[in-house]
Amino acid sequence: MIQTLSVIVTDETRDAPALTAAAAIAARESAHLDVACLGLEPLAIEAMPMAAAQIIVESSRAEAESRARALSAWAGRRIPPEVRAAIETRTVIGLDFGAVAARLGRFSDLTVVGRPYGRDRDPLGAAVAEALLFGAGTPVLVVPDAPLDWSRPFRRLAVAWNGTDESMRAVRGALPFLKAAERADIAIIDPPLQAADRSDPGGDLCVWLARHGVRAEVSVLARTQPRIADILHRFATDKGCDALVMGAYGHSRLREAVLGGATRDMLARVPLPLLMAH
């Protein structure tokens, strides 16, 4: 059951879909919404004379505080009056940003972010999403840019399953959505021959979900395309799914940043809501 949702706001355009979704889900679930509006302070400029650096830092801090207040006013106008919401303003020094974002999301049942990667995305959005996935320990709902009807639960969900800890955490985190859905479609791509459940791929997961009242069906898929994200997107589309549940960053962030990976591809390319956990 979702009792508390949280959103971190640093940019009106990028974070508008996340705030809209979080407010609608909070209204639907009679949950509390925490909104943190962050103004970013730059690091002190060590190479400059002390007096000049102090002036720049103080000016930047005042600008960050003004920015946080402006974001707070903007968020307040977008949240319906029936939603129980708390809006906090805070300024954050650059190096502390990830740790602060993780702490802000830690006591939520669900954190909501906009799409962090892809064309016209800025590094701050990616920093928020990664801080929440790696540091908050809560499931993250990544919402697409296109408007959706968030007043109703997802009717059908796709689940990307590979038996890892990350995928299990994602399914646990998505359980309120799975229980509210009509069914779940579990996709297993090229299960290894030595897998513990090779005789019945996904069978244990289906039994566990059934005990929670979730109707689920497993599909074992061949890797017919280079990108896992493309296979999962096509699977979800063919099944008529409204959203996709998957574990995030089974490999390190560095490896995915340099070599690519399913998580980054999903976050950049797939226009479906994604329920993720690391």
Secondary structure by P-SEA (a helix, b strand, c coil): cccbbbbbbcccccaaaaaaaaaaaaaaacbbbbbbbbbbbbcccccccaaaaaaaaaaaaaaaaaaaaaaaaaaaaaccccccbbbbbbcccccaaaaaaaaaaccccbbbbcccccccccaaaaaaaaaaaccccbbbbbbccccccccccccbbbbbccccaaaaaaaaaaaaaaaaccbbbbbbcccccccccccccaaaaaaaaaaaccbbbbbbbccccccaaaaaaaaaaaacccbbbbbcccccaaaaaacccaaaaaaccccccccccc
